Amino acid sequence: MCGIIQFKFSYFNVHYFIIYVNLRGTQIFNLYRSMPDEIKKLNSRRIIPASNKSFHLEGPKPRMNELFFALEIFVQFIKGFRTLHFIGPCITVFGSARFSSEHPYYKKSEEVGKRIAELGLTTMTGGGPGVMEAANKGAFEAGGKSVGCNIKLPFEQEPNPYTNVSITFNYFFIRKVLMVKYSYAFIIMPGGFGTLDEFFETLTLAQTKVINDFPIVVMGRQYYQPFHHWMEHMIQEGTISEADRKFMLFTDSVEEAMDHISKYVRSNYIVKPRKRLWWLFEKV
């Protein structure tokens, strides 16, 4: 008896649900038919439904990947901190990976690395070929400290052999954070999208006072002449201020670049030895 009653209730519930759905479907259809064409057209363009609910675009990766990604980032940062903490004050050189050893910009970058070593500072680059290799080579052959912060890429980026310390990262943003963290000046050689990304991020950090207004030397007046014109246009349009010019020195002279950096470092910092902490397992 109970089974029959339960079956009847179940049957009537299902039957009622079907009727309810049919009625609701008719109402929705009639409501849609009564909508103005403009609203129908607008709704058909929407990707996210018009609702007070929260939506997301479901991708191919499960949510657990977010946890593993966060852990991977944490491990990469810790690895970077432990590798780079004692390399000494750095000058980072940004530039293209595509210049051959015969190119004038390669030779100038090599001179830059040599002059950084003569100041007793560490030359830091992205660790790859082209400008990066040249700056590392100049410092390495002059007996200075030479560091390469490499990145895993499907092309172009192979570690160059002119580094005392080399570390490879999986993500550009980790590499940029650490290169900025350990640098007291930046030299921007001619380069492509990657160089401009590093240049503009460093410039933005200085402009917004997230970092100190470290010297940013832009080498290659002719190469960066279009950017110089665009900067003038931005000043006229009011998107940057006249005072933002002070963050950059445009020059072709390695001597002028080194003097500019040397004056800044000498007037703002005191040289002090850095102690190693045994309880952090830092090797003496």
C-alpha positions in Angstrom: 0.0 0.0 0.0 2.8 2.4 0.9 4.6 1.6 -2.3 1.4 2.3 -4.3 0.8 5.6 -2.5 4.4 6.6 -2.9 4.2 5.8 -6.6 1.0 7.8 -7.0 2.5 10.8 -5.3 5.6 10.4 -7.4 3.5 10.2 -10.5 1.4 13.2 -9.7 4.5 15.2 -8.8 6.1 14.4 -12.1 2.9 15.1 -13.9 2.5 18.5 -12.1 6.1 19.4 -12.8 5.6 18.7 -16.6 2.5 20.9 -16.6 4.3 23.6 -14.7 7.3 23.6 -17.1 5.0 23.8 -20.1 3.1 26.7 -18.6 6.3 28.5 -17.7 7.7 27.8 -21.1 4.7 29.3 -22.8 4.9 32.4 -20.6 8.6 32.9 -21.3 8.0 32.4 -25.1 5.1 34.9 -25.0 7.2 37.3 -23.0 10.0 37.0 -25.6 7.6 37.5 -28.5 6.4 40.7 -26.8 9.9 42.2 -26.4 10.9 45.0 -28.7 13.3 44.0 -31.4 16.1 46.2 -30.0 16.1 44.3 -26.7 16.1 40.9 -28.5 19.0 42.0 -30.5 20.9 43.3 -27.5 20.3 40.1 -25.5 21.5 38.0 -28.5 24.8 39.9 -28.4 25.5 39.2 -24.7 28.1 36.7 -23.7 27.3 37.0 -20.0 23.6 36.8 -19.1 21.9 39.9 -17.7 21.5 38.7 -14.1 22.5 39.6 -10.5 24.2 36.2 -10.3 27.9 35.7 -10.6 29.3 34.0 -13.7 32.7 32.9 -15.0 34.0 31.5 -18.2 34.9 27.8 -17.6 38.2 27.0 -19.1 40.0 23.7 -19.7 41.8 23.6 -16.3 40.2 22.5 -13.0 40.2 24.7 -10.0 42.8 22.7 -8.2 45.3 24.0 -10.8 45.0 27.4 -9.2 46.4 26.0 -5.9 49.3 24.3 -7.7 50.0 27.4 -9.7 50.2 29.5 -6.5 52.6 27.0 -5.0 54.7 26.9 -8.1 55.0 30.7 -8.0 55.9 30.7 -4.3 58.7 28.1 -4.9 60.1 30.1 -7.9 60.3 33.3 -5.7 62.0 31.5 -2.8 64.5 29.9 -5.3 65.1 33.4 -6.7 65.6 35.0 -3.4 68.1 32.4 -2.2 70.0 32.4 -5.4 70.3 36.2 -5.9 70.5 37.6 -2.3 74.3 37.8 -2.2 75.1 38.7 -5.7 75.7 42.3 -4.8 74.2 45.6 -6.1 73.2 45.1 -9.7 72.8 47.2 -12.8 70.3 45.4 -15.1 70.8 45.6 -18.9 67.7 45.0 -21.0 67.9 44.5 -24.8 67.2 42.4 -27.8 68.1 38.7 -28.0 68.4 38.9 -31.8 71.6 41.0 -32.4 74.6 39.0 -33.6 78.1 39.4 -32.2 79.0 41.6 -35.2 76.2 44.2 -34.6 77.2 47.6 -33.2 74.6 47.3 -30.4 76.2 44.0 -29.3 79.6 45.6 -29.1 78.2 48.6 -27.2 76.5 46.3 -24.8 79.7 44.5 -24.2 81.4 47.8 -23.4 78.5 48.5 -21.0 79.1 45.2 -19.1 82.8 45.9 -18.9 82.2 49.4 -17.4 79.7 48.1 -14.9 82.4 45.6 -13.7 84.9 48.5 -13.3 82.5 50.2 -10.9 82.5 47.0 -8.8 78.8 46.4 -9.5 77.1 43.3 -10.8 75.8 43.0 -14.3 72.4 41.4 -14.5 70.6 40.5 -17.7 67.9 38.1 -18.9 70.7 35.6 -19.5 70.0 34.9 -23.2 71.8 35.8 -26.4 72.1 39.1 -28.2 72.4 42.2 -25.9 72.1 40.0 -22.8 75.0 37.8 -23.8 77.1 40.9 -24.8 76.6 42.6 -21.4 77.3 39.4 -19.5 80.4 38.8 -21.6 81.8 42.3 -21.1 81.4 41.9 -17.3 82.6 38.3 -17.2 85.8 38.9 -19.2 86.6 42.0 -17.1 86.5 39.9 -14.0 83.3 41.3 -12.7 80.1 39.5 -11.4 77.8 38.5 -14.2 74.2 37.2 -13.5 71.7 35.8 -15.9 68.0 35.5 -15.1 66.8 33.2 -17.8 63.3 32.3 -18.9 61.8 29.1 -20.4 60.7 29.9 -24.0 60.0 27.7 -27.0 62.5 29.7 -29.1 65.3 32.3 -28.9 66.1 32.0 -25.2 69.2 29.8 -24.5 71.5 30.6 -21.5 74.7 32.3 -22.6 78.0 31.0 -21.2 79.2 34.3 -19.7 77.6 34.2 -16.2 78.8 33.5 -12.7 75.3 32.9 -11.5 72.4 31.7 -13.7 68.8 30.9 -12.8 65.9 30.0 -14.9 62.3 31.0 -14.3 59.0 29.8 -15.8 57.3 33.1 -15.9 58.2 36.6 -17.1 56.6 38.4 -14.2 58.7 36.5 -11.6 61.9 37.3 -13.5 61.0 41.0 -13.8 60.2 41.3 -10.0 63.5 39.8 -9.1 65.5 41.8 -11.6 64.0 45.0 -10.3 64.4 44.0 -6.7 68.2 43.6 -6.9 69.0 46.5 -9.3 70.0 50.0 -8.5 70.0 51.2 -12.1 68.7 50.1 -15.5 70.2 50.4 -19.0 67.8 50.0 -21.9 69.5 48.9 -25.1 67.6 48.6 -28.4 65.1 45.7 -28.3 61.7 44.4 -29.2 58.4 43.7 -27.4 60.1 42.0 -24.4 62.6 44.9 -23.9 59.8 47.5 -24.2 57.8 45.5 -21.6 60.7 45.6 -19.2 61.4 49.2 -20.0 57.8 50.4 -19.5 57.2 48.4 -16.3 60.4 49.7 -14.7 59.5 53.3 -15.8 56.0 52.9 -14.4 57.2 51.6 -11.1 59.5 54.6 -10.8 56.9 57.1 -11.9 54.3 55.7 -9.4 57.0 55.6 -6.6 56.6 51.9 -6.1 60.4 51.8 -6.4 63.0 54.6 -5.9 63.6 56.7 -8.9 66.7 54.7 -9.9 68.6 55.8 -13.0 67.0 54.5 -16.3 69.4 55.0 -19.1 68.1 54.6 -22.6 71.0 53.8 -25.0 70.4 54.4 -28.7 69.1 57.9 -29.5 68.3 57.0 -33.1 66.6 53.7 -32.3 64.4 55.3 -29.6 63.8 58.6 -31.5 60.1 57.6 -32.3 59.5 56.9 -28.6 61.0 60.3 -27.8 58.5 61.9 -30.2 55.7 59.9 -28.7 56.7 61.0 -25.2 56.4 64.6 -26.4 53.0 63.9 -27.8 51.9 62.3 -24.4 53.1 65.4 -22.6 51.1 67.6 -25.0 48.0 65.5 -24.5 48.4 65.5 -20.7 48.7 61.7 -20.3 52.2 62.2 -18.7 53.7 65.2 -17.0 56.7 67.3 -18.0 58.4 66.1 -14.7 58.3 62.5 -16.0 61.3 63.3 -18.3 63.6 63.1 -15.3 63.3 59.4 -15.0 65.2 58.8 -18.2 68.5 59.7 -19.7 68.7 59.3 -23.5 72.3 58.9 -24.6 74.7 57.1 -27.0 77.7 57.5 -24.7 78.7 54.7 -22.4 80.8 57.2 -20.5 77.8 59.5 -19.9 75.7 56.5 -18.8 78.2 55.3 -16.3 78.8 58.8 -14.9 75.1 59.3 -14.4 74.7 56.0 -12.6 77.8 56.4 -10.5 76.8 59.9 -9.2 73.4 58.5 -8.2 74.8 55.5 -6.3 77.5 57.5 -4.6 75.1 60.2 -3.4 72.3 57.9 -2.2 73.9 54.8 -0.7 76.6 53.7 1.7 78.6 50.5 0.9 78.1 47.9 3.7 78.9 44.2 4.0 76.0 41.9 4.0 76.0 39.2 6.7 75.0 35.6 6.1 72.6 34.1 8.6 73.4 30.5 9.5 69.9 29.8 10.8 68.6 30.4 7.3 71.1 27.9 6.0 73.0 30.6 4.1 76.4 29.3 3.1 79.4 31.3 4.3 
